[in-house]
């Protein structure tokens, strides 16, 4: 089961190096399928509920995903 967690973490980009906002490069986001977004949001909620990610991380990623609809 731990491998699944590792895969999920990679999938969400949680293993990316910490970069402050001034170093971020904005790239256009490609539209995502609505079902994929819902599935990803459910996964993010689960990770937040398990305290793997913070509420702030959850909200930020949620905004990004909803912008891709």
N, CA, C and O of each residue as an XYZ file, in Angstrom:
276
protein
N       0.818     -1.194      0.000
C       0.000      0.000      0.000
C       0.865      1.261      0.000
O       0.446      2.290     -0.531
N       2.045      1.200      0.577
C       2.905      2.370      0.607
C       3.305      2.787     -0.807
O       3.438      3.980     -1.078
N       3.494      1.841     -1.696
C       3.827      2.181     -3.070
C       2.725      3.015     -3.696
O       2.998      3.940     -4.461
N       1.477      2.690     -3.373
C       0.353      3.456     -3.894
C       0.425      4.895     -3.399
O       0.173      5.833     -4.155
N       0.770      5.064     -2.127
C       0.929      6.412     -1.568
C       2.037      7.163     -2.290
O       1.869      8.330     -2.645
N       3.159      6.507     -2.507
C       4.268      7.144     -3.209
C       3.861      7.554     -4.612
O       4.205      8.641     -5.076
N       3.130      6.680     -5.283
C       2.678      6.977     -6.641
C       1.721      8.164     -6.632
O       1.809      9.044     -7.489
N       0.812      8.188     -5.669
C      -0.145      9.290     -5.550
C       0.577     10.600     -5.292
O       0.248     11.624     -5.890
N       1.548     10.570     -4.415
C       2.303     11.775     -4.093
C       3.004     12.304     -5.332
O       2.974     13.507     -5.591
N       3.635     11.424     -6.103
C       4.296     11.841     -7.342
C       3.282     12.406     -8.319
O       3.537     13.408     -8.986
N       2.122     11.751     -8.398
C       1.088     12.164     -9.326
C       0.653     13.601     -9.062
O       0.374     14.345    -10.001
N       0.594     13.992     -7.806
C       0.133     15.315     -7.437
C       1.243     16.343     -7.402
O       1.000     17.521     -7.142
N       2.464     15.899     -7.664
C       3.577     16.833     -7.685
C       4.093     17.183     -6.306
O       4.843     18.148     -6.155
N       3.708     16.417     -5.293
C       4.125     16.731     -3.927
C       5.609     16.486     -3.708
O       6.183     16.972     -2.734
N       6.226     15.743     -4.599
C       7.649     15.484     -4.426
C       8.519     16.531     -5.115
O       9.741     16.392     -5.162
N       7.888     17.585     -5.651
C       8.651     18.631     -6.312
C       9.424     19.441     -5.282
O       9.012     19.591     -4.132
N      10.539     19.948     -5.731
C      11.368     20.793     -4.893
C      10.613     22.070     -4.539
O       9.898     22.631     -5.368
N      10.782     22.526     -3.283
C      10.144     23.765     -2.852
C      10.741     24.943     -3.620
O      11.962     25.094     -3.681
N       9.885     25.770     -4.200
C      10.309     26.937     -4.957
C       9.434     28.100     -4.518
O       8.212     27.970     -4.448
N      10.060     29.248     -4.219
C       9.225     30.384     -3.822
C       8.513     30.945     -5.049
O       8.896     30.671     -6.186
N       7.460     31.743     -4.795
C       6.605     32.243     -5.874
C       7.363     33.042     -6.927
O       6.976     33.023     -8.095
N       8.425     33.737     -6.553
C       9.170     34.539     -7.522
C       9.908     33.677     -8.537
O      10.307     34.168     -9.594
N      10.094     32.393     -8.227
C      10.802     31.496     -9.130
C       9.862     30.651     -9.986
O      10.308     29.923    -10.873
N       8.583     30.748     -9.724
C       7.624     29.946    -10.477
C       7.468     30.496    -11.895
O       7.468     31.707    -12.114
N       7.338     29.593    -12.833
C       7.091     29.964    -14.227
C       5.661     29.552    -14.534
O       5.305     28.377    -14.443
N       4.861     30.517    -14.893
C       3.470     30.228    -15.218
C       3.403     29.602    -16.606
O       3.907     30.165    -17.578
N       2.788     28.456    -16.687
C       2.593     27.804    -17.974
C       1.098     27.635    -18.187
O       0.354     27.416    -17.230
N       0.657     27.735    -19.418
C      -0.771     27.560    -19.680
C      -1.208     26.152    -19.277
O      -0.516     25.169    -19.541
N      -2.356     26.082    -18.642
C      -2.861     24.781    -18.217
C      -3.765     24.216    -19.301
O      -4.624     24.912    -19.844
N      -3.558     22.970    -19.597
C      -4.396     22.303    -20.581
C      -5.720     21.926    -19.929
O      -5.751     21.567    -18.752
N      -6.808     22.004    -20.679
C      -8.091     21.566    -20.124
C      -8.032     20.089    -19.742
O      -7.346     19.294    -20.385
N      -8.751     19.743    -18.705
C      -8.824     18.349    -18.272
C     -10.266     17.880    -18.404
O     -11.204     18.677    -18.382
N     -10.416     16.594    -18.537
C     -11.726     15.972    -18.546
C     -12.377     16.170    -17.178
O     -11.719     16.016    -16.149
N     -13.643     16.505    -17.164
C     -14.364     16.763    -15.906
C     -14.258     15.588    -14.934
O     -14.054     15.792    -13.737
N     -14.394     14.367    -15.439
C     -14.301     13.186    -14.569
C     -12.914     13.056    -13.949
O     -12.792     12.660    -12.789
N     -11.867     13.383    -14.706
C     -10.510     13.341    -14.178
C     -10.320     14.370    -13.068
O      -9.647     14.108    -12.072
N     -10.920     15.537    -13.255
C     -10.816     16.583    -12.240
C     -11.531     16.146    -10.963
O     -11.000     16.318     -9.866
N     -12.710     15.592    -11.096
C     -13.459     15.128     -9.928
C     -12.676     14.048     -9.192
O     -12.590     14.068     -7.964
N     -12.106     13.112     -9.935
C     -11.314     12.040     -9.328
C     -10.093     12.607     -8.590
O      -9.766     12.172     -7.486
N      -9.435     13.572     -9.210
C      -8.263     14.177     -8.593
C      -8.646     14.958     -7.337
O      -7.931     14.915     -6.336
N      -9.770     15.670     -7.389
C     -10.244     16.401     -6.210
C     -10.562     15.448     -5.061
O     -10.276     15.749     -3.902
N     -11.152     14.304     -5.382
C     -11.444     13.313     -4.349
C     -10.155     12.784     -3.728
O     -10.072     12.582     -2.517
N      -9.171     12.567     -4.560
C      -7.877     12.106     -4.072
C      -7.218     13.165     -3.190
O      -6.667     12.853     -2.134
N      -7.281     14.409     -3.630
C      -6.725     15.502     -2.826
C      -7.433     15.614     -1.477
O      -6.786     15.826     -0.451
N      -8.745     15.473     -1.476
C      -9.505     15.517     -0.228
C      -9.041     14.410      0.712
O      -8.852     14.632      1.908
N      -8.863     13.228      0.157
C      -8.382     12.101      0.968
C      -7.003     12.411      1.572
O      -6.759     12.152      2.750
N      -6.117     12.965      0.753
C      -4.780     13.299      1.246
C      -4.850     14.383      2.322
O      -4.105     14.338      3.301
N      -5.733     15.344      2.141
C      -5.910     16.386      3.161
C      -6.459     15.780      4.453
O      -5.986     16.100      5.544
N      -7.454     14.909      4.325
C      -8.056     14.278      5.495
C      -7.055     13.407      6.252
O      -7.151     13.248      7.469
N      -6.092     12.845      5.517
C      -5.054     12.015      6.129
C      -3.859     12.856      6.600
O      -2.868     12.323      7.100
N      -3.974     14.168      6.431
C      -2.943     15.137      6.812
C      -1.621     14.932      6.065
O      -0.542     15.203      6.592
N      -1.735     14.449      4.831
C      -0.564     14.306      3.959
C      -0.259     15.657      3.315
O       0.899     16.010      3.098
N      -1.325     16.404      3.015
C      -1.168     17.768      2.507
C      -1.943     18.709      3.436
O      -2.851     18.282      4.149
N      -1.580     19.969      3.418
C      -2.254     20.951      4.268
C      -3.527     21.445      3.601
O      -3.758     21.213      2.415
N      -4.345     22.131      4.386
C      -5.563     22.747      3.849
C      -5.204     23.752      2.762
O      -5.884     23.839      1.739
N      -4.139     24.507      2.985
C      -3.712     25.508      2.003
C      -3.300     24.855      0.687
O      -3.646     25.346     -0.387
N      -2.560     23.749      0.770
C      -2.160     23.028     -0.446
C      -3.393     22.496     -1.178
O      -3.477     22.556     -2.405
N      -4.345     21.975     -0.402
C      -5.579     21.457     -0.984
C      -6.328     22.563     -1.739
O      -6.735     22.372     -2.885
N      -6.504     23.713     -1.093
C      -7.241     24.818     -1.697
C      -6.539     25.320     -2.952
O      -7.190     25.592     -3.960
N      -5.213     25.444     -2.897
C      -4.454     25.918     -4.059
C      -4.621     24.966     -5.247
O      -4.891     25.401     -6.366
N      -4.461     23.684     -4.996
C      -4.572     22.700     -6.079
C      -6.011     22.628     -6.604
O      -6.236     22.456     -7.802
N      -6.977     22.760     -5.693
C      -8.385     22.750     -6.093
C      -8.668     23.898     -7.065
O      -9.328     23.698     -8.085
N      -8.170     25.103     -6.748
C      -8.357     26.245     -7.630
C      -7.739     25.985     -9.003
O      -8.340     26.296    -10.031
N      -6.535     25.415     -9.010
C      -5.863     25.107    -10.277
C      -6.690     24.131    -11.106
O      -6.852     24.311    -12.313
N      -7.203     23.110    -10.456
C      -7.972     22.096    -11.172
C      -9.284     22.666    -11.710
O      -9.656     22.392    -12.852
N      -9.977     23.447    -10.905
C     -11.246     24.011    -11.359
C     -11.064     24.983    -12.509
O     -11.967     25.163    -13.327
N      -9.907     25.607    -12.573
C      -9.606     26.520    -13.685
C      -9.398     25.763    -14.997
O      -9.417     26.361    -16.073
N      -9.202     24.464    -14.903
C      -8.921     23.666    -16.102
C     -10.179     23.073    -16.725
O     -10.105     22.392    -17.748
N     -11.322     23.325    -16.120
C     -12.577     22.762    -16.664
C     -12.941     23.520    -17.934
O     -13.956     23.220    -18.563
